[in-house]
């Protein structure tokens, strides 16, 4: 589906964007291993997270939806059933990599596949450490690509250096570590998102965390996980698109309700503040161990360019495309480096952002691990390709709101993957 987005006067109002995708995934995956029933409020019902629900039902977990509250009947740490068919992971890298970690500790056999995009994404990063722990994994390109088959079983703890600071890799290893003899330790050069650790701790898993020179987390073999009640906050990655719109569209003011502000996830908002954006966290509180706030964002005419370096990428990895849109309106040159991870997302996001910015008349230079964006540019408009990547479609939709001639987006409906109501919500806050 093509969509054309035109210039608007301003953005005003209040919005509660969809619930956090990362926490929604984990609220089903990890509670499936609990002894007893967990409840999940405000679960995100989108393409990827519904994939997680379907996969865990096929692994023998009873998951009910009662009036919008999800009830997960945990089967215990080794209680999953062998699926009688191939598990379809859809477009979800999180479901795939975390589930490989879970299955590594189960004495069952399973085959995992996914859609065309997911079948191109790298799985070796989790297959390798899980094999070291004792799981048997094979698949295309020696287990580097889906379809992948896994036979779990007797695992031993390992020490693993998570060089790319990937939260999915860390989570997979920790979830396998719950069923591994001895201790399993993951060390990172800088801390990746820590929702898995927070949830496991809340459920009584024996975790040790060291915030020294390296961020290090250790889990020991676990007897049982206690069920919990989770209330999922709003997703900062989804909120980022609307915050960006309010910052770059004159006369705008927006309140984003109930947003997760975990420091491993709010790098985009911190970067906007560094650019000189008018952003405030209000009503700060805690939900299920996670910090939450209402974010007030106003039009900010005097934005300045910034540098984004490797250490900052994990806390804003999904927001780089929308940050690039904001950078077009900042004085000077914004330089993004250390972001090579973006080349193996749902699309090659570096290439997608650079080529599409050029298509709408923006001066931008592609780097191997990032890009350089010239600031304070008029956005002419034109035709862009989303590459069926939800974050590219949404980022260029926001840029369309300040374009002179409008931006037409190919396959814009891929936004459904993470944000089913994106275009409705956009409609509800724009003043034409």
C-alpha positions as CSV (number, residue, x, y, z in Angstrom):
1,X,0.0,0.0,0.0
2,X,1.3,3.4,-1.0
3,X,0.7,6.4,1.2
4,X,1.2,10.1,0.6
5,X,2.0,12.4,3.5
6,X,1.6,16.1,3.2
7,X,2.8,19.2,5.1
8,X,0.8,20.1,8.2
9,X,0.4,23.2,10.3
10,X,1.2,21.8,13.7
11,X,0.9,18.8,16.1
12,X,-1.1,19.1,19.3
13,X,-2.6,16.9,21.9
14,X,-2.0,13.9,24.1
15,X,-1.1,10.4,23.0
16,X,-0.5,7.0,24.6
17,X,1.5,5.1,21.9
18,X,1.4,1.3,21.9
19,X,3.0,-0.7,24.6
20,X,6.6,-1.6,24.6
21,X,7.5,-4.3,22.2
22,X,10.6,-5.7,24.0
23,X,8.7,-6.0,27.3
24,X,5.6,-7.4,25.7
25,X,7.7,-10.2,24.0
26,X,9.4,-11.0,27.4
27,X,6.1,-10.9,29.3
28,X,5.1,-14.0,27.4
29,X,8.4,-15.8,26.8
30,X,9.8,-15.6,30.3
31,X,6.4,-16.1,32.2
32,X,5.9,-19.3,30.1
33,X,8.7,-20.8,32.2
34,X,7.2,-19.8,35.5
35,X,5.5,-22.1,38.0
36,X,1.9,-20.7,37.9
37,X,-0.2,-18.0,36.2
38,X,1.2,-14.6,35.3
39,X,-1.0,-11.7,34.1
40,X,0.0,-9.1,31.6
41,X,-1.8,-5.7,31.3
42,X,-1.4,-3.4,28.2
43,X,0.2,-6.2,26.1
44,X,1.1,-4.9,22.7
45,X,-1.0,-6.6,20.1
46,X,1.0,-6.2,16.9
47,X,2.5,-8.5,14.2
48,X,5.7,-9.5,16.1
49,X,4.2,-9.9,19.6
50,X,1.3,-11.9,18.4
51,X,3.8,-14.2,16.7
52,X,5.4,-14.8,20.2
53,X,1.9,-15.7,21.6
54,X,1.3,-18.2,18.7
55,X,4.8,-19.8,19.1
56,X,4.4,-20.4,22.8
57,X,0.9,-21.8,22.4
58,X,2.5,-24.3,20.0
59,X,5.1,-25.1,22.6
60,X,2.3,-26.2,25.0
61,X,1.7,-23.0,27.0
62,X,-1.9,-22.0,27.7
63,X,-2.2,-18.3,27.0
64,X,-5.6,-16.6,27.4
65,X,-6.9,-13.1,26.6
66,X,-9.5,-12.1,29.1
67,X,-10.9,-8.7,28.4
68,X,-7.5,-7.4,27.2
69,X,-5.6,-8.9,30.1
70,X,-3.3,-11.7,29.0
71,X,-3.0,-14.7,31.3
72,X,0.1,-17.0,30.8
73,X,-0.1,-20.4,32.4
74,X,3.6,-21.1,33.0
75,X,4.7,-24.7,32.6
76,X,7.9,-24.5,34.6
77,X,11.6,-24.2,33.5
78,X,11.6,-27.5,31.5
79,X,7.9,-28.0,30.8
80,X,7.6,-26.9,27.2
81,X,6.2,-29.5,24.8
82,X,7.8,-30.6,21.5
83,X,5.9,-28.8,18.7
84,X,4.3,-31.0,16.1
85,X,5.1,-28.6,13.3
86,X,7.6,-26.0,12.2
87,X,7.5,-22.9,14.3
88,X,6.8,-19.8,12.2
89,X,8.6,-16.7,13.6
90,X,7.1,-14.3,11.1
91,X,9.2,-11.1,11.0
92,X,10.3,-11.2,14.6
93,X,14.0,-11.4,15.4
94,X,13.3,-11.1,19.1
95,X,11.0,-14.0,19.2
96,X,13.5,-16.1,17.2
97,X,16.6,-15.4,19.2
98,X,15.1,-15.5,22.7
99,X,13.2,-18.7,21.8
100,X,16.4,-20.4,20.7
101,X,17.8,-19.6,24.1
102,X,14.7,-21.0,25.8
103,X,14.7,-24.2,23.6
104,X,18.4,-24.8,24.2
105,X,17.5,-25.8,27.8
106,X,14.5,-28.0,26.9
107,X,14.9,-31.7,26.1
108,X,12.9,-31.3,22.9
109,X,13.4,-30.9,19.1
110,X,12.1,-27.9,17.2
111,X,12.4,-26.3,13.7
112,X,12.2,-22.5,13.4
113,X,11.6,-20.5,10.2
114,X,10.4,-17.0,9.3
115,X,9.3,-14.6,6.5
116,X,11.6,-13.6,3.7
117,X,13.2,-10.8,5.6
118,X,13.8,-12.8,8.8
119,X,15.3,-15.7,6.8
120,X,18.1,-13.2,5.7
121,X,18.9,-12.1,9.3
122,X,22.0,-13.4,11.1
123,X,21.4,-16.2,13.7
124,X,24.9,-17.4,14.2
125,X,25.3,-14.8,16.9
126,X,23.0,-16.8,19.2
127,X,23.6,-20.3,17.6
128,X,27.4,-20.1,18.4
129,X,27.2,-19.5,22.2
130,X,24.2,-21.9,22.6
131,X,26.3,-24.6,20.9
132,X,29.1,-23.9,23.3
133,X,26.7,-24.5,26.1
134,X,25.8,-27.9,24.6
135,X,22.7,-27.3,22.4
136,X,22.6,-29.0,19.0
137,X,21.8,-26.5,16.3
138,X,21.8,-26.8,12.5
139,X,20.3,-24.9,9.6
140,X,21.0,-23.1,6.4
141,X,24.6,-21.9,6.1
142,X,25.6,-24.1,9.1
143,X,22.9,-22.6,11.3
144,X,23.6,-19.0,10.4
145,X,20.2,-18.5,8.7
146,X,16.7,-19.8,9.2
147,X,15.2,-22.3,8.9
148,X,17.1,-23.6,11.9
149,X,16.6,-26.8,13.9
150,X,17.5,-27.1,17.6
151,X,17.7,-30.0,20.0
152,X,18.1,-28.8,23.6
153,X,19.3,-30.7,26.5
154,X,22.1,-30.9,29.1
155,X,23.7,-27.4,29.1
156,X,26.8,-26.1,30.9
157,X,27.3,-22.5,31.8
158,X,29.7,-20.4,29.8
159,X,31.5,-17.0,30.0
160,X,30.5,-15.0,27.0
161,X,31.8,-11.6,25.8
162,X,28.8,-9.9,24.0
163,X,30.9,-7.8,21.7
164,X,28.1,-6.1,19.8
165,X,26.2,-5.4,23.1
166,X,23.1,-7.1,21.6
167,X,20.3,-7.5,24.1
168,X,18.9,-10.4,22.1
169,X,22.1,-12.4,22.3
170,X,22.5,-11.6,26.0
171,X,18.8,-12.6,26.7
172,X,19.2,-15.9,24.7
173,X,22.2,-16.9,26.7
174,X,20.7,-15.9,30.1
175,X,17.5,-17.8,29.3
176,X,19.5,-20.9,28.4
177,X,21.6,-20.3,31.6
178,X,18.5,-20.9,33.7
179,X,18.8,-24.6,32.8
180,X,22.6,-24.9,32.6
181,X,24.9,-26.5,35.1
182,X,27.0,-23.9,37.1
183,X,27.1,-20.2,36.3
184,X,26.5,-18.5,32.9
185,X,28.0,-15.0,32.6
186,X,27.6,-12.4,29.8
187,X,29.9,-9.5,29.7
188,X,29.3,-6.4,27.5
189,X,31.5,-3.4,26.5
190,X,28.5,-1.2,27.2
191,X,25.2,-2.1,28.6
192,X,22.4,-3.2,26.2
193,X,18.7,-3.0,27.1
194,X,18.2,-4.9,30.4
195,X,14.5,-5.9,30.4
196,X,15.4,-9.6,30.6
197,X,17.5,-9.1,33.7
198,X,14.8,-7.0,35.3
199,X,12.0,-9.5,34.7
200,X,14.1,-12.5,35.7
201,X,15.1,-10.7,39.0
202,X,11.4,-9.9,39.6
203,X,10.6,-13.6,39.2
204,X,13.2,-14.7,41.7
205,X,16.1,-15.9,39.4
206,X,19.5,-15.9,41.0
207,X,21.1,-13.0,39.1
208,X,24.3,-11.1,39.9
209,X,25.0,-7.8,38.2
210,X,28.2,-5.9,38.1
211,X,28.3,-2.4,36.6
212,X,32.1,-2.1,36.6
213,X,34.3,-1.4,33.6
214,X,32.2,-3.9,31.7
215,X,28.6,-4.5,32.4
216,X,28.4,-8.1,33.6
217,X,25.4,-10.3,34.4
218,X,25.6,-13.8,35.8
219,X,22.8,-16.4,36.2
220,X,23.0,-19.7,38.1
221,X,21.0,-22.8,37.4
222,X,17.5,-22.0,38.6
223,X,15.0,-24.2,40.5
224,X,11.9,-22.3,39.6
225,X,10.6,-18.9,38.5
226,X,7.7,-17.3,40.3
227,X,4.8,-15.9,38.3
228,X,4.4,-12.1,38.1
229,X,2.0,-9.4,37.1
230,X,3.3,-7.2,34.4
231,X,1.9,-3.8,33.3
232,X,3.6,-2.9,30.0
233,X,4.5,0.8,29.6
234,X,4.4,2.7,26.3
235,X,7.2,2.0,23.8
236,X,9.8,4.7,23.6
237,X,10.7,3.6,20.1
238,X,7.1,4.3,19.0
239,X,6.9,7.5,21.0
240,X,10.1,8.7,19.3
241,X,8.3,9.3,15.9
242,X,5.8,11.7,17.5
243,X,8.4,13.4,19.7
244,X,10.4,14.1,16.5
245,X,7.3,15.5,14.7
246,X,6.6,17.9,17.6
247,X,10.2,19.1,17.7
248,X,10.4,19.9,14.0
249,X,6.9,21.2,13.2
250,X,6.3,24.9,14.2
251,X,3.8,25.7,16.9
252,X,3.6,22.0,18.1
253,X,3.1,20.7,21.7
254,X,2.5,17.1,22.5
255,X,2.2,15.0,25.7
256,X,3.3,11.4,25.4
257,X,1.8,9.4,28.2
258,X,3.2,6.5,30.2
259,X,6.5,6.1,28.3
260,X,9.2,3.7,29.3
261,X,12.4,5.8,30.2
262,X,14.7,2.9,31.1
263,X,18.3,4.4,30.5
264,X,19.1,1.5,28.1
265,X,16.2,2.6,25.9
266,X,15.8,6.4,26.1
267,X,19.0,7.4,24.2
268,X,17.0,9.1,21.4
269,X,15.3,11.5,23.9
270,X,18.6,12.3,25.5
271,X,20.1,13.0,22.1
272,X,17.2,15.3,21.2
273,X,17.8,17.2,24.4
274,X,21.5,17.5,23.4
275,X,20.3,19.0,20.1
276,X,18.5,21.7,22.1
277,X,15.0,20.2,21.9
278,X,12.4,21.3,24.4
279,X,11.6,17.9,26.1
280,X,10.6,17.3,29.8
281,X,10.0,14.1,31.7
282,X,7.0,14.6,34.1
283,X,5.2,12.3,36.5
284,X,8.1,9.9,36.8
285,X,7.2,6.6,38.4
286,X,8.0,2.9,38.4
287,X,6.1,-0.1,36.9
288,X,7.3,-3.7,37.5
289,X,10.8,-2.4,38.1
290,X,10.8,-0.2,35.0
291,X,11.0,3.6,35.1
292,X,8.0,5.4,33.4
293,X,7.2,9.1,32.6
294,X,4.9,11.4,30.7
295,X,7.0,13.2,28.1
296,X,6.1,16.8,27.2
297,X,7.6,17.8,23.8
298,X,7.4,21.3,22.1
299,X,8.6,22.8,18.8
300,X,12.3,23.5,19.0
301,X,13.4,26.0,16.2
302,X,17.1,26.2,17.3
303,X,18.3,22.6,17.0
304,X,22.0,22.0,16.7
305,X,23.8,19.1,15.0
306,X,25.3,16.3,17.1
307,X,27.6,13.3,16.9
308,X,26.4,9.8,17.6
309,X,29.1,7.3,18.6
310,X,29.2,3.5,19.0
311,X,28.7,3.5,22.8
312,X,25.4,5.4,22.3
313,X,23.9,3.1,19.6
314,X,22.4,0.3,21.9
315,X,20.2,2.8,23.7
316,X,18.8,4.2,20.5
317,X,19.4,1.6,17.8
318,X,15.8,1.5,16.6
319,X,15.5,5.3,16.6
320,X,18.5,6.1,14.3
321,X,16.2,6.5,11.2
322,X,14.0,9.0,12.9
323,X,17.0,10.8,14.4
324,X,18.3,11.2,10.8
325,X,15.0,13.0,10.0
326,X,15.4,15.4,12.9
327,X,19.0,16.0,11.9
328,X,17.9,17.4,8.5
329,X,16.4,20.4,10.6
330,X,19.5,21.0,12.8
331,X,22.2,23.6,12.3
332,X,25.4,22.0,11.0
333,X,26.4,18.4,10.2
334,X,25.1,15.5,12.2
335,X,27.6,12.5,12.1
336,X,26.4,9.0,13.0
337,X,29.0,6.3,13.4
338,X,29.4,2.9,15.0
339,X,25.9,1.8,13.7
340,X,26.9,-1.1,11.5
341,X,24.3,-3.2,13.3
342,X,21.7,-1.2,11.3
343,X,22.7,-3.0,8.1
344,X,21.2,-6.3,9.4
345,X,17.9,-5.1,10.7
346,X,14.5,-5.6,8.8
347,X,16.3,-3.8,6.0
348,X,19.8,-2.3,5.6
349,X,18.6,0.8,7.5
350,X,21.8,2.8,6.7
351,X,21.3,2.4,2.9
352,X,17.5,2.8,3.2
353,X,17.8,6.1,5.1
354,X,20.5,7.6,2.9
355,X,18.9,6.6,-0.5
356,X,15.5,7.8,0.6
357,X,16.8,11.1,2.0
358,X,18.5,11.7,-1.4
359,X,15.2,10.9,-3.1
360,X,13.5,13.8,-1.2
361,X,16.3,16.3,-1.9
362,X,18.4,16.0,1.2
363,X,22.2,16.2,1.2
364,X,23.5,13.1,3.0
365,X,26.6,11.0,2.8
366,X,26.7,7.2,3.5
367,X,29.4,5.8,5.8
368,X,30.2,2.2,6.2
369,X,28.9,2.3,9.8
370,X,26.6,5.3,9.6
371,X,26.0,8.6,7.8
372,X,26.6,12.3,7.7
373,X,23.5,14.5,7.4
374,X,23.7,18.2,6.3
375,X,21.4,20.3,8.5
376,X,18.8,23.0,8.1
377,X,17.6,21.7,4.8
378,X,14.2,22.3,3.0
379,X,12.5,18.9,2.4
380,X,11.3,19.0,-1.2
381,X,9.4,15.7,-1.2
382,X,9.2,12.8,-3.6
383,X,8.9,9.0,-3.6
384,X,10.6,6.7,-1.0
385,X,10.8,3.0,-0.6
386,X,10.1,1.6,2.9
387,X,11.9,-1.7,1.9
388,X,9.0,-3.2,3.9
389,X,10.7,-2.0,7.1
390,X,8.3,-0.5,9.6
391,X,10.8,2.0,11.1
392,X,11.7,3.4,7.6
393,X,8.0,3.8,6.7
394,X,7.2,5.7,9.9
395,X,10.4,7.9,9.8
396,X,9.7,9.2,6.3
397,X,6.0,9.7,7.2
398,X,7.2,12.1,9.9
399,X,9.5,13.9,7.4
400,X,6.5,14.2,5.0
401,X,4.8,16.4,7.5
402,X,7.3,19.2,6.8
403,X,7.8,18.5,3.1
404,X,7.0,21.1,0.4
405,X,5.4,18.7,-2.1
406,X,4.5,15.7,0.0
407,X,6.3,12.3,0.4
408,X,4.9,9.2,-1.2
409,X,5.9,6.0,0.7
410,X,5.9,2.5,-1.0
411,X,4.6,-0.4,1.3
412,X,3.7,2.1,4.1
413,X,1.4,-0.5,5.6
414,X,4.4,-2.4,7.0
415,X,4.1,0.0,10.0
416,X,1.6,-2.6,11.4
417,X,4.6,-4.8,12.5
418,X,5.2,-2.6,15.5
419,X,2.5,0.1,15.5
420,X,-0.9,-1.0,14.0
421,X,-2.6,2.4,14.7
422,X,0.3,4.6,13.6
423,X,-1.5,6.5,10.8
424,X,-4.7,6.8,12.9
425,X,-2.7,8.3,15.8
426,X,-0.9,10.6,13.4
427,X,-4.3,11.8,12.0
428,X,-5.5,12.5,15.6
429,X,-2.8,14.9,16.5
430,X,-2.1,16.9,13.3
431,X,-3.6,20.3,12.6
432,X,-3.8,20.9,8.9
